[in-house]
Amino acid sequence: MNREHHYSVDVAWLGNRGSGTSGYREYGRQSVITAAGKHDLEASADRTFHGDADRWNPEELLLAALAECHMLSFLHVAVKHGVIVTDYTDAAQGTMEQQGDGGRFTSVTLRPVVTVSAPLDDELFATLHHEAGEACFIANSVNFPVRHEPRVVVG
């Protein structure tokens, strides 16, 4: 069964310093991302592109979306396989290649550390990550590889 889901966010630029985009260094890259019923998210360009280092940038948000989606998908498939997960962290990293004024991500590597309540064989652990990758809406929407270097801990 195919179902459509729709999402909405609002983005407002906050960087007009009085002269708009009269010059490349004349405007700020600050913005705020809002969605109904959620906390505002302060965003900016990456520091490399004259943004604020203390605000989230689009590249970090994409990486966070991939890591979060894989985690949620993994937790779902763990339940389906009867695996009890008690903790999950990820130190995700992405590589972006700049080409002129644009560019693209060339890869993302997720490095989840999954704590489970009972020993888990390597094959099942690999299957869980594979199924999570297949189920992740965000990973299925990008045109670059999303790799996994998971580690399991029994605790």
C-alpha positions as CSV (number, residue, x, y, z in Angstrom):
1,M,0.0,0.0,0.0
2,N,1.4,3.4,-1.0
3,R,0.7,6.3,1.2
4,E,1.8,9.9,0.8
5,H,3.0,11.9,3.8
6,H,3.5,15.6,3.6
7,Y,5.8,17.8,5.6
8,S,6.1,21.5,6.0
9,V,8.7,23.8,7.4
10,D,9.2,27.6,7.2
11,V,12.6,29.2,6.7
12,A,13.1,32.9,7.3
13,W,16.3,34.7,6.5
14,L,17.5,37.0,9.3
15,G,20.7,38.3,7.7
16,N,19.7,41.7,6.2
17,R,22.1,44.1,7.8
18,G,20.4,47.1,6.2
19,S,21.5,46.9,2.6
20,G,20.3,43.4,1.7
21,T,22.5,41.5,-0.7
22,S,24.3,44.5,-2.0
23,G,27.6,42.6,-1.7
24,Y,28.8,39.1,-0.9
25,R,30.1,40.1,2.6
26,E,27.3,42.6,3.2
27,Y,24.7,40.2,4.4
28,G,24.4,37.6,7.2
29,R,23.6,33.9,6.6
30,Q,21.4,33.5,9.7
31,S,18.0,32.0,9.4
32,V,15.4,30.4,11.6
33,I,13.6,27.2,10.7
34,T,10.2,26.7,12.2
35,A,7.4,24.1,12.1
36,A,4.1,24.0,13.8
37,G,4.3,22.9,17.4
38,K,8.1,22.6,17.4
39,H,11.0,24.6,18.8
40,D,12.7,27.0,16.4
41,L,16.0,25.8,14.9
42,E,18.6,28.5,14.4
43,A,20.5,27.9,11.2
44,S,23.1,29.5,9.0
45,A,25.6,28.7,6.3
46,D,28.7,26.7,7.2
47,R,31.5,28.8,8.6
48,T,33.5,28.2,5.4
49,F,30.7,30.1,3.5
50,H,30.6,33.0,5.9
51,G,28.0,31.5,8.3
52,D,27.8,31.3,12.0
53,A,29.6,28.4,13.6
54,D,27.2,28.3,16.5
55,R,24.1,27.6,14.3
56,W,23.2,24.5,12.4
57,N,24.0,24.5,8.7
58,P,22.3,22.6,5.9
59,E,25.1,20.1,5.6
60,E,24.9,19.2,9.3
61,L,21.1,19.0,9.1
62,L,21.3,16.5,6.2
63,L,23.8,14.4,8.1
64,A,21.7,14.5,11.2
65,A,18.6,13.5,9.2
66,L,20.4,10.4,7.8
67,A,21.7,9.4,11.3
68,E,18.4,9.9,13.0
69,C,16.5,8.1,10.2
70,H,18.8,5.1,10.4
71,M,18.5,5.0,14.2
72,L,14.7,5.0,14.1
73,S,14.7,2.4,11.3
74,F,17.2,0.2,13.3
75,L,15.1,0.4,16.4
76,H,12.0,-0.7,14.4
77,V,13.7,-3.7,12.8
78,A,15.3,-4.7,16.2
79,V,11.8,-5.0,17.6
80,K,10.7,-7.1,14.6
81,H,13.6,-9.4,15.2
82,G,13.1,-9.6,19.0
83,V,16.4,-7.7,19.8
84,I,16.3,-5.5,22.8
85,V,18.3,-2.3,22.3
86,T,19.1,-0.4,25.5
87,D,21.3,2.4,24.0
88,Y,22.2,3.8,20.6
89,T,24.7,6.5,19.7
90,D,26.1,7.5,16.3
91,A,29.2,9.5,15.3
92,A,28.2,10.2,11.7
93,Q,30.5,11.8,9.2
94,G,29.9,13.1,5.7
95,T,32.0,14.3,2.8
96,M,31.0,17.1,0.5
97,E,32.8,18.1,-2.6
98,Q,32.6,21.7,-3.7
99,Q,32.4,22.4,-7.4
100,G,32.4,26.1,-8.3
101,D,29.5,27.8,-6.5
102,G,27.8,24.4,-5.8
103,G,28.7,20.9,-4.9
104,R,27.4,17.7,-3.5
105,F,27.8,15.2,-0.8
106,T,29.9,12.2,-2.1
107,S,29.4,9.9,0.9
108,V,28.1,9.6,4.5
109,T,29.4,7.0,7.0
110,L,27.2,6.2,10.0
111,R,29.1,4.8,13.0
112,P,26.4,3.6,15.3
113,V,27.3,2.0,18.7
114,V,24.3,-0.2,19.7
115,T,24.0,-1.6,23.2
116,V,21.8,-4.7,23.4
117,S,20.6,-6.6,26.4
118,A,21.8,-10.1,25.2
119,P,24.6,-11.3,22.9
120,L,23.9,-11.0,19.2
121,D,25.6,-12.9,16.4
122,D,27.4,-10.8,13.8
123,E,25.2,-12.0,10.9
124,L,22.0,-10.9,12.7
125,F,23.6,-7.6,13.6
126,A,24.6,-7.0,10.0
127,T,21.0,-8.0,8.8
128,L,19.5,-5.4,11.2
129,H,21.6,-2.6,9.8
130,H,21.0,-3.7,6.2
131,E,17.2,-3.8,6.8
132,A,17.4,-0.4,8.6
133,G,19.2,1.1,5.6
134,E,16.6,-0.3,3.3
135,A,13.8,1.1,5.4
136,C,15.3,4.6,5.9
137,F,13.3,7.1,3.9
138,I,16.1,9.7,4.0
139,A,18.8,7.3,2.9
140,N,16.5,6.1,0.0
141,S,16.2,9.8,-1.1
142,V,19.8,10.7,-1.6
143,N,22.1,10.0,-4.6
144,F,25.3,9.2,-2.7
145,P,26.3,6.1,-0.7
146,V,25.3,5.9,3.0
147,R,27.8,3.5,4.6
148,H,27.5,1.8,8.0
149,E,30.3,0.9,10.4
150,P,28.3,-0.3,13.3
151,R,29.5,-1.7,16.6
152,V,27.5,-3.8,19.1
153,V,27.9,-3.7,22.9
154,V,26.3,-6.1,25.2
155,G,25.2,-4.4,28.4
